[in-house]
Every structure is written in structure tokens, then in C-alpha cells.
Amino acid sequence: MLGNKVSRQKPCHHCKSRSASAPPDTSTIHYEKFWLYRHCSSVQQRNRQAQKAGQLFSGLLAMNVVFLGSAFISSVIFNHVAITLADVWILLSILKLLCLCWIIYYLLGTSRQPHAVLYRDSHAGPIWIRGSVLLFGSFSILLNAFQIGYSAILIQCKTRVEILFPSIEILFICTQAFLLWNHSKDCIQVQHNFTRCGLMLTIATNLILWLLAVTNDTIHMEIDSQLREVEQRFAGNETTSCTCPNTTICKVFQKGYILLYPFSTEYCLVCCSVLYVMWKNVGRHISHHHVPHIKPKFKLHGVVFGPLLGTAAVIIGICVFMMYQIQATSSAPNLQVFVMYYSYYIVLLPLMSVGAVIGTIIHALEKKELDTLKNPTRSLDVILLMGAALGQIGMSYFSIVAIVATDPKDLLNSLILSYSVLLIFQNITQNVFIIDGLHRQPFVAATDARHTGHAGKHAVASELPGEEETTTSNKQEHTQISPDTEEEVKEEQNHEAYDQRRVSMLELGQEIQKLSLSYLHSYSHLNWKRRALREISFFLVLCNIILWVMPTFGAHPVFENGLEKSFYGYSTWFAIVNFGLPLGVFYRMHSVGGLLEVYMTA
Amino acid sequence: MLGNKVSRQKPCHHCKSRSASAPPDTSTIHYEKFWLYRHCSSVQQRNRQAQKAGQLFSGLLAMNVVFLGSAFISSVIFNHVAITLADVWILLSILKLLCLCWIIYYLLGTSRQPHAVLYRDSHAGPIWIRGSVLLFGSFSILLNAFQIGYSAILIQCKTRVEILFPSIEILFICTQAFLLWNHSKDCIQVQHNFTRCGLMLTIATNLILWLLAVTNDTIHMEIDSQLREVEQRFAGNETTSCTCPNTTICKVFQKGYILLYPFSTEYCLVCCSVLYVMWKNVGRHISHHHVPHIKPKFKLHGVVFGPLLGTAAVIIGICVFMMYQIQATSSAPNLQVFVMYYSYYIVLLPLMSVGAVIGTIIHALEKKELDTLKNPTRSLDVILLMGAALGQIGMSYFSIVAIVATDPKDLLNSLILSYSVLLIFQNITQNVFIIDGLHRQPFVAATDARHTGHAGKHAVASELPGEEETTTSNKQEHTQISPDTEEEVKEEQNHEAYDQRRVSMLELGQEIQKLSLSYLHSYSHLNWKRRALREISFFLVLCNIILWVMPTFGAHPVFENGLEKSFYGYSTWFAIVNFGLPLGVFYRMHSVGGLLEVYMTA
């Protein structure tokens, strides 16, 4: 249904009769109205003000819900007699049901209205984000299935409600994943304020779920007793005797729950970011001018050292991680394993930083145009990168102060000190590299552009000035050699002259030869820069993946080394780690996405 | 010197030879450059990218400094053996000296360079903000003078460093206040990145000072032992015997220190907001098109009920506050005083909410144009209002959950519950009212506009469409009656026709009579709305002042009633209050500023 509308839209774009700069389909656009701004002189201004007011009110709704949820969760943590985890679950279930109602209404009602989705934001919901929604969503569903199974086994000492809650959660995850997979690019043009409120309610629910997961992560530290603790909290004091019978299936459920837990945390954050982009896109009018955006494809050829080095880093990382986990779970971790762990980081982080710095320098050397069009997805990416990095940077500064104040000359302490300093440096350089890369226009080879024809013309045209600058010395030659590209721009005007030239086949043959020579020349000229950028970003992707896997699956030396814990006191350091670690994990995941984009556009 | 430049600039604005839409003085504008973006095709684009990069890097600098400072302060709080308050003071003194160097360089170097300040942002640094910088600055200086005096009296058990630190602080406050008083409107056009880094360093220093003051506010709860505690922390354990000798001057110093303390907290926040606007304005080009902005003046005539009701609220509030303070400081506060305190709020808050709602409705009824020009000061105002409100709203939600979970039927508890709910509602309605009011164009009476002559012409012209809408029914008559306004717009073109008409004195007399009649008619038509807006905003200003004074000078029933403290535990509730209360105080102060602006533009 939706696809229909978009395709119905498409042929109209190629109509030559309409000027490209005029806003398309002005008759079908629903401009927003708001009673506060009835008296604006222009429709556009009223629309913009109504948009702002709608965003303000839906934002206020979300703020109130999030605060209420935070207060509930804090009560559970600090006073779990008065408010139990069951109360929070009831609150969350109500919220989830409300969200479900809205999502179903959106899918069946709002998005099927006439002229509901006139535009789709090509930048929103890239495949890697939607893929991770699906991946984490399935893991979260599995997690809840395990929980249902576990509760079913121990049904004698559990209430039926404990099966109901995960069922609602599964329903919520499925519907939300479906919405995000199909509609993440929508710029909805009807029922603006209702849609905004629905989106904000869903964001708030996800945020509360995340908060709950993060605070439940408290228990994550003592991994094995986690489930028992959750049960105890859940049911009060009466079920302390309820432990897992020694059947295999019960153990599988228990282990699976512990392993899958981090993914549900990530799922909430990813959903929040996609929903936020949808919220920003409500009522947005995209001029068809810059809709035809050439999607760069993921190609692996031409990169050697990046994947090699990266794979080495991943393999060594997995070994280090395994050894660390074996040591950490079997007994109190000794000095040796910490030295190994931190040494790995101290070798890897400078390599990554140097890579990012070289990448930034190459970006500066490259003569590419900047993409300065409005793009909510990219703005959000930048904000999320910077915001998520704050978690790790903050933790590092706390470590640095603690170590400098105690004994920086001790072997382990000096290792942690350099690790912290390097981590800050790595985060900053990588952020600069990614942000800079996201603002570069994708490289489009001349041959690619010519195949795409009309659709790609604007992109090529805007790319030309930069390209021309590179060959200023042989400009005369350039205009002689490749009149093809320039003619394409002026195609309509001097079509006849082009035809006339076309008959002399000999001339054409010479031209083609010259053109391909110059193309090869420019390709080999640009090549080392593009190749270096791809090598670097591929290497950084792999490094970020391993740095993401390690804390996700339970290696938390910042907590287990005991240094900062004894310096700041258990509860303070705990709060800092609880805030910083999940953000750090999210940062790595998000960096992978950003770096993949940099890789593809290089 | 600076004034010179601006006045040299001014006559050029009135030159008739230059078209108004062309950017002025293109030869003197220093466009920004950044090595990362050398290859942009257009100067404007390169300038914008360089601006973004400069903001990113200076922001990163501030972030690192703030994190380092926070880590230091946290260490002092949680481990004051390893890191003492003296270490934090040393760090802060270094930062302050760096800021001082930059400020002096800015005052003597940067701002005196040729073409350094081509534009001044008329919205930045309004008089009430600069006034509060001076006011709070002087109080902070007094505070530090008291501290020096106190240290000088107890010189036998204090180091000389304790006189040095407040001296540096006084120097810093003076220089910063001078900078903000004279240069808060600057849009600096030279040495962009250096200026940005300097500004960000100063902001970071102020933020750390604020953080320190807020965490030192811990001690504020036990007011009388505050100073002793600070001393103990400062000097370690050796000076426990150092107490104030029973001289009057020592007692004055001690009391003055306690009374003035809250103002230094506010000073830091106000400076941060002004410096942030300066930072946003670095490298900004304002087209002279909308520079001539008519400043509405503060006039008191025409408002009666607002001031009366507001004054009553202030007087009752002061009485309640005094009784509360006497009770709270003399003994453990009893139930009665809390009931009185909360009842006062429960009566006042609904009145304020109703006022704000009515004001918003009147805004909607009024046929006024919206001011949608780019305005960093206003954007910051909106963000600060929303952000600062979060403190109180968050605290209220925590209170609500705590009360609902314990016993909402108890008298005091039900009072606190309604207080919390009303506070949330009041904050939100007031924010909507202020934000909406800030976006309305100031009302300019026709006569006022005529006096201001050339400068006001654009503002009047842009206001006309909205005005005309109100009198659509008698449009024919309108154009006949007041050709004066329209002629003014076309003055240059048909000056001769105007002269010709001027000779027939009889006609003119009739016209003037008709004009004044129609003016009176339109004035009385608009009057009730404008008057109601002014009454409401004046009332809200006075209410916010009293709600600002009470927590600033020490009435903290949220902490002293003991309900939430026992529910969440001492340390948790303490953290929440420590975060929420200063923000709440800042919110009230900022609301006063915003409401004054709404009052003046109504």
C-alpha cells in the first residue's frame, strides 16, 4: 500500500514540465496548524511554528513519562520494600500497551491515509541500523522466551503474571521492530501531533526499559547469582527457596538469559535513535531536488592491510577476552590477567588513534565537496557519537584522578593510567574522523554516474567544481579531453551540435581513448587516498567490533581491578560505571555504523 | 576604543547608495578558514564548515576540562584524604589565571584589531542579565573579601595560600564582569578559534566553580557548622582547634559568608549563559537588515491587579519564609510550619498556572506576527528554561512516587503530594507561556514608530500585515484615514505629492482628527488583551521572585520534612536535592528575566 504511493510519486519527478525548484504536489501537502499560531501571515511560517509547538508538547509528554519511570526505578533500587519490581513492570506494561495501540493505529490508520507519506528520508534507517534492530530484537525475544520458560518450570513458586509480562514484552518488541523496519524512512504528513505524541511515548517507554536494564545490570557483576536475585526482588521474600532444579533445560534458560541480557539493553537504545529520527521527520517536506541520492555500495575489493590488521586485532582480542573471562569467573582475577588485558588495549588504542588522525589528514588533502544539506539522521549520528563518548571519557578522567592521587608508579596503575589517557585520545580522534567523513559527499566515479543518467545529474554537477580544481594545471587539456561530462550538463541546449559531432566516428574514437586514459590517470591519482581511507575505516570497524564485544559479554576490569572502587567507594564508583559502561558499549556499536558509512562513501 | 569603531560603523548604515539587502562591508569581513576544509567551492560554505569545526574543537576542550574538574571534585567528596579541597583550589586557580590571561588579551588585543567587531547582537546581554552579573559579581567579591578577612583573623592557624586563593577569585570575578558588561554583544570577526577556546575555557571554569559550590552546598544544610567544616577539609586535621574568636568582626565575616554563599552559585550560572551566547556569536554575520530593532521600554502604567496581587503574594511569602526560618533554625521544625509552608505554595501555584494558561490563550487570540529570525540568545533562553525546569520537575516526580508508595492520606503527605503535582503543572504552563511570548514580535504603537523614524521602518513594515488583518472590515476606510503610515514607506518616491498635500491645511486637520480617532479605536480594541498580558506577566514576575528568594536563602523543606529522605535513603535523596535545588533557583531567576521581556513586548 505504502510502496504503491511512493511509486505513484516517482514518475512525476521526471516530468520536464515542472521546474525543479518548485515544491512538488502543493495541493496534496497537509500544512500543520496549531491554535496558538492561527494569525501568521504566511502558510509556511504557520506550518513551522505549529511544527515547533507540536515538538514541544510531545517532548513534554515524553519528559513527564521518563521522569515518572525514573522515580519508580529509583524507588525500587533504594527502597524495594515500598515499591517492588512488580510495580515497575505493571507501569511498563501499561506504557507498552499504549504504545502497541498507537503503533497498530499508525500501521493500519495513519500511514494508509491519502497523502500520508509524500516523502521518504533516504538517509533515515540505513540497512545496518534496521539490521541491528532486527538482530537485537530477535535476541530480546529469545531472552523473554527463556524467561517465560524459566517461569513455567518454576510455576509452583511464581505467579502467572510473571508469564504475562514477558509475553507483552515479546508482542511489543515484534510490533516495534515491524514498524521500524517498514516505516523508519517515513516523513508522515497527516495527524502530525498525534503521531509525534505516539512516537515520543514509544521513545519514553524504550528509555525507561533501558534505565531498568542498566540498573538491573547492577546484578550483572555477580553474574551467577543474578537470576536468583531478580527472582527474590520480584516476588518479595517468600520464594527464597525457589532455585533452578538440576535439569538441563533450566540451566540453558538461566545461562541464555545471562548471555542475551546485554542485547536487550542495546535494542532499546537503537530503537530510541530510530524513533527519534522518525519524530524529527514528522511533517518534514523534502524538496525532490536532492532526493535522487546515489547509494554507494559496500565493496570489499582494493583493501588488504585494514582487514588483515583488523582481523589480527580481533583474534588476539578474543584470546585475551577468553583468558580474562576464565580467570575472572573461576577465581578472584590476579594481576597477570589485568596486565594482559590492559596491555592489549595499550597496543591497540594508539594504532586506532593514529589511523583516525591519518584519516582526518587525508580527508583534508582530498579535494571533495562537503555535503551541507539538512539531514536529521546525520545530525543525530553526530550527537549520539559525541554523547555516547562522554560515558567512556568521563570514566577515564575519574580513573586518571584516582591513580594520580594514589600511586601512579605501580605497574598495574601505570598501565591503567596510560589506558585511560589513550582511551580519551582515541575517542576524540575517532569522533573527529567519523564526523568529518560523514560530511563528505560520497565519491561517485564518472562511469557510475553516467550509468545512473538523469537521476545522478545533480550529484555529479555539484561534484564538478571540486574535481576541476584538482586539474587546474591542465585545464585546457581537460576541457578538450572530457567534453562528455560537461556536455551532459548542457545536453538540452546544444543537442544538435552534439549530434553533429557524433557522426565523425574517428573523432569519437580518439575522444573515448583520451577520456579513458585521463580517467585511469585521475583514478590512479586519487587512488592512494581513497584506498588509505578504506583501509583505515575497515581496520577501525573491526577494532570497534572487538572493543564492543568485550564489555558486552562481561569483561569489566574497570570494576574488577578494585582500584577506583576502593578510591571512590563502592557505591559511587558503581554509579559511575553503571552510567559509563552501557554508553561505552553503545558508542562502539554506533562507531561501527558510522565507520561503515565512511568506508562506503570513501 | 570599541565604541569608536561602532560609531564609525554607524553612519555607513544610513548610506542610501547601498542596497539594504546586500551584505555590508564584504571587504572587511574575515571569513573563517580551517585546514580541514580548504577545498570547498564557495567561501560561505568553507566559512560555515570552519565555524562548525572551531565550535567542535573548542567544545571538546571545555568537555575535557569539565570532566577533569568533576573527577577532582568527586574525589574530594568521596575520598578527601587522597585529594583535598586545596588541590581543587590549585586546579581552579590555574584555570582562572589562564582565563584571566585570555580575557586581558581579548580586551587589549583581539577586540581592538581592525574590523574585529563589525556586528553587535542586539538581543545578547540584555540589561537585566548584565545587571545580575554585576549584582551577583559584587556579592561574590564581598564573599571573598569576608573570607580573606576571616583568614586574616585566624592567620596563626592558616596558610598564606588561603588568602591568595580568594584574591585570585576576586581578580577573576572583576575581570570577567568587566568583559561581560562591555563585550557581551560582540560578534567577534578575528582570531575566531582562539576566541572560541578562550570562551570555552572560561565557561568550563565557571561550570567547575558551580559544581564545587553545589557540592559544597552539602554543608549548607547544617548552616552554622559550615565554615568550620570547610576549614577542616581545607587544612587537613591539624587545625581542628581553630575556631572564630568571640569578636564581632569575626562573627560578621562568618554570617556574611553564609548569607552571600548562594549568590556566588548563581553568578557562575549567569556568566556561563552569557559566555555561551558570546561563543555562539563568534564569527556570526548579522545582515544590517534587522539590526535596527526597536527596544521596548519598561513602563509601569496601565497595570493594577498584577502588581497588587503579586505584592500580596510577596509579602505573605516573606512572612511564611520568616516563620519557617525561625522555626527551622531554632529547633527541629514541627508539623505546623510545614503545613503553613506547603499551604502557601498550594494557594499560589494554581494562581500562577491559571495566569500562565490565560496568558497563552490571549497570545493565541492576539493577531500578532511571530518573530522567526535567528536569535541565539532566545534559543538559549528557551533551552535554559526547559533545562532548568527539569530540576524541579524531576524532584517533584520523586516526591510523588515516594508519597504514593508510603501514605498519601496523611495530612502533610497529601499537602506535599498536591504541592508536587501543582509544581510540575506550574513549571510547564509557565514555560509554554514564556516561550510563546518570546517568539511574538514586540508591540509597537504607531506613534512610537513614527518618532523613531528611519530606524524603525523595517519593524513597522513587517508588522503591518498582522495589523491590517484586524481591520479587514474597514480596510477602505483605513487606507483613507491613515495614509500617513503608508506614505512613510513610500516617502522617497512621492515626496513631492506629500508636500503638495501638506499645503491644504484644512484637509490635514481633518485627517489628523480621523487618524487619532481610529488610533484610539484600535488601541481600546487591543487594550484589554495587552493589559491582561501585562497584568499576568507582572504578577508572575513577582511570584517568581518570592519563589526564588525562599530557597536561595535557605528554606529547603524538601530536605527538612524527612519524608523522601527516609524513603530513598539519606545519600540518594541528598544527591537528587543537590542536583534539583540549584537548578530550581536558577529556573526562577531565569523566568523572571523571560517574563520581564514578555511584559515589555506585550
Chai-1 contact restraints between the chains, C-beta under 6 A:
chainA,res_idxA,chainB,res_idxB,connection_type,confidence,min_distance_angstrom,max_distance_angstrom,comment,restraint_id
A,W35,B,A364,contact,1.0,0.0,6.0,A-B,restraint_1
A,L36,B,A364,contact,1.0,0.0,6.0,A-B,restraint_2
A,H39,B,K367,contact,1.0,0.0,6.0,A-B,restraint_3
A,C40,B,L370,contact,1.0,0.0,6.0,A-B,restraint_4
A,S41,B,P465,contact,1.0,0.0,6.0,A-B,restraint_5
A,Q49,B,L370,contact,1.0,0.0,6.0,A-B,restraint_6
A,L60,B,I428,contact,1.0,0.0,6.0,A-B,restraint_7
A,F67,B,G394,contact,1.0,0.0,6.0,A-B,restraint_8
A,F67,B,Y397,contact,1.0,0.0,6.0,A-B,restraint_9
A,L68,B,Y397,contact,1.0,0.0,6.0,A-B,restraint_10
A,A71,B,Y397,contact,1.0,0.0,6.0,A-B,restraint_11
A,A71,B,F398,contact,1.0,0.0,6.0,A-B,restraint_12
A,A71,B,V401,contact,1.0,0.0,6.0,A-B,restraint_13
A,F72,B,V401,contact,1.0,0.0,6.0,A-B,restraint_14
A,S75,B,V401,contact,1.0,0.0,6.0,A-B,restraint_15
A,F78,B,Y568,contact,1.0,0.0,6.0,A-B,restraint_16
A,F78,B,G569,contact,1.0,0.0,6.0,A-B,restraint_17
A,F78,B,T572,contact,1.0,0.0,6.0,A-B,restraint_18
A,N79,B,F567,contact,1.0,0.0,6.0,A-B,restraint_19
A,A82,B,A405,contact,1.0,0.0,6.0,A-B,restraint_20
A,I83,B,A405,contact,1.0,0.0,6.0,A-B,restraint_21
A,A364,B,W35,contact,1.0,0.0,6.0,A-B,restraint_22
A,A364,B,L36,contact,1.0,0.0,6.0,A-B,restraint_23
A,K367,B,H39,contact,1.0,0.0,6.0,A-B,restraint_24
A,L370,B,C40,contact,1.0,0.0,6.0,A-B,restraint_25
A,L370,B,Q49,contact,1.0,0.0,6.0,A-B,restraint_26
A,G394,B,F67,contact,1.0,0.0,6.0,A-B,restraint_27
A,Y397,B,F67,contact,1.0,0.0,6.0,A-B,restraint_28
A,Y397,B,L68,contact,1.0,0.0,6.0,A-B,restraint_29
A,Y397,B,A71,contact,1.0,0.0,6.0,A-B,restraint_30
A,F398,B,A71,contact,1.0,0.0,6.0,A-B,restraint_31
A,V401,B,A71,contact,1.0,0.0,6.0,A-B,restraint_32
A,V401,B,F72,contact,1.0,0.0,6.0,A-B,restraint_33
A,V401,B,S75,contact,1.0,0.0,6.0,A-B,restraint_34
A,A405,B,A82,contact,1.0,0.0,6.0,A-B,restraint_35
A,A405,B,I83,contact,1.0,0.0,6.0,A-B,restraint_36
A,I428,B,L60,contact,1.0,0.0,6.0,A-B,restraint_37
A,P465,B,S41,contact,1.0,0.0,6.0,A-B,restraint_38
A,G466,B,H39,contact,1.0,0.0,6.0,A-B,restraint_39
A,F567,B,N79,contact,1.0,0.0,6.0,A-B,restraint_40
A,Y568,B,F78,contact,1.0,0.0,6.0,A-B,restraint_41
A,G569,B,F78,contact,1.0,0.0,6.0,A-B,restraint_42
A,T572,B,F78,contact,1.0,0.0,6.0,A-B,restraint_43
